[in-house]
Amino acid sequence: MKYKTILLLILLGLISSVILTFIPIQEACGQNGGCYAVQASDYESTLGFKNAHLGIVAFSTLLIITFLHDRKSSKKMKNLIGAGLTIGSIMALYFLYLQIFVINAFCKYCMVTDLGLLLALATFFFVKDKKEKQIPLTE
């Protein structure tokens, strides 16, 4: 259940990133709301790439890794998920900081993405893995 919850939260982030990438900002956000202010700000890009495009790549990668781990768990995949969620959550905190203290506006799609990442990270670290049932060997 832990990784299915993480999958759902990652999928929500992916959907939000897809909306921000493929639907014109005016249609997705309107022109007078906080969402438009965030998307039209100087902070809509990181290292020359639109944040929504980076989100599609990051969430797609995390979705695939988490899905594969849910099917057949491995220590390496678990570590990749933890690293991806940690890096994503650091970015999410930075983007939340920008919306609250710099831009003074909120984008509903960014909030879904950022809060979803933070919840996924909390789920990853604080929800215990379900132990497989041990079948006793009978002689």
C-alpha positions in Angstrom: 0.0 0.0 0.0 2.9 2.3 0.7 4.2 2.3 -2.9 0.7 2.5 -4.3 0.2 5.7 -2.3 3.5 7.1 -3.6 2.5 6.1 -7.1 -0.7 8.0 -6.8 1.0 11.1 -5.5 3.6 11.0 -8.3 0.9 10.5 -10.9 -0.9 13.7 -9.6 2.4 15.6 -9.9 2.8 14.3 -13.5 -0.8 15.3 -14.4 -0.2 18.8 -13.0 3.0 19.1 -15.0 1.3 17.9 -18.2 -1.5 20.5 -17.7 1.0 23.3 -17.3 3.0 22.1 -20.3 0.3 21.4 -22.9 -2.6 23.7 -21.9 -2.1 27.5 -22.5 -1.6 29.3 -19.2 -4.6 31.6 -19.9 -6.9 28.5 -20.2 -5.4 26.5 -17.4 -5.1 29.4 -14.9 -7.0 32.4 -16.1 -5.2 35.7 -16.5 -6.0 37.3 -13.2 -5.3 34.6 -10.7 -2.2 33.6 -8.7 -1.6 30.7 -10.9 -1.0 33.0 -13.9 1.2 35.2 -11.8 3.4 32.3 -10.8 3.6 30.8 -14.3 4.4 34.2 -15.9 7.1 35.0 -13.3 10.8 35.0 -13.8 10.9 31.7 -11.8 8.9 29.6 -14.3 12.2 28.1 -15.5 15.2 26.4 -13.9 18.6 26.3 -15.8 16.8 27.4 -19.0 14.1 24.6 -18.8 10.5 25.3 -18.0 9.7 23.8 -14.6 6.7 21.9 -16.0 8.9 20.2 -18.5 11.4 19.2 -15.8 8.4 18.0 -13.8 7.3 15.7 -16.6 10.7 14.1 -16.9 11.2 13.8 -13.1 7.7 12.5 -12.4 7.8 10.0 -15.3 11.1 8.7 -14.2 9.9 8.4 -10.6 6.6 6.8 -11.7 8.5 4.1 -13.7 11.0 3.3 -10.9 8.3 3.2 -8.2 6.0 1.0 -10.4 8.9 -1.4 -11.0 9.8 -1.5 -7.3 6.2 -2.2 -6.4 6.2 -5.2 -8.7 9.5 -6.6 -7.7 11.3 -4.8 -4.8 15.0 -4.2 -4.7 17.3 -2.2 -2.5 18.7 -0.3 -5.5 15.2 0.8 -6.6 14.2 1.7 -3.1 17.3 3.9 -2.8 16.5 5.6 -6.2 13.0 6.3 -5.1 14.3 7.8 -1.8 16.9 9.9 -3.6 14.4 11.1 -6.2 11.7 12.0 -3.7 14.3 13.8 -1.5 15.7 15.9 -4.4 12.1 16.6 -5.6 11.0 17.6 -2.1 14.0 20.0 -1.8 12.9 21.6 -5.1 9.3 21.6 -3.9 10.3 23.5 -0.7 12.2 26.0 -2.8 9.2 26.5 -5.1 6.8 26.9 -2.2 9.2 29.5 -0.7 9.1 31.4 -4.0 5.3 31.4 -4.1 4.9 32.5 -0.5 7.7 35.0 0.0 8.9 36.2 -3.5 6.0 36.0 -5.9 3.3 36.4 -3.3 0.9 34.2 -5.4 -0.1 30.6 -5.6 -0.5 28.3 -8.5 -3.0 25.5 -7.8 -1.1 23.1 -10.1 2.2 23.9 -8.5 0.7 23.4 -5.0 -0.6 19.9 -6.0 2.9 19.1 -7.3 4.8 20.5 -4.4 2.6 19.2 -1.6 2.3 15.8 -3.4 6.0 15.5 -3.4 6.3 16.3 0.3 3.6 13.8 1.1 5.2 11.1 -1.0 8.5 11.8 0.8 6.8 11.5 4.2 5.1 8.3 3.1 8.4 6.9 1.9 10.2 7.5 5.2 7.4 7.2 7.8 5.2 4.4 6.5 6.6 1.0 7.2 7.0 -1.5 4.4 4.5 -4.3 4.5 6.4 -7.4 5.5 5.9 -10.5 3.4 4.2 -13.3 5.2 6.6 -15.9 6.3 5.4 -19.4 5.4 6.7 -21.9 8.0 8.6 -24.8 6.6 7.1 -28.1 7.7 9.0 -31.2 8.0 
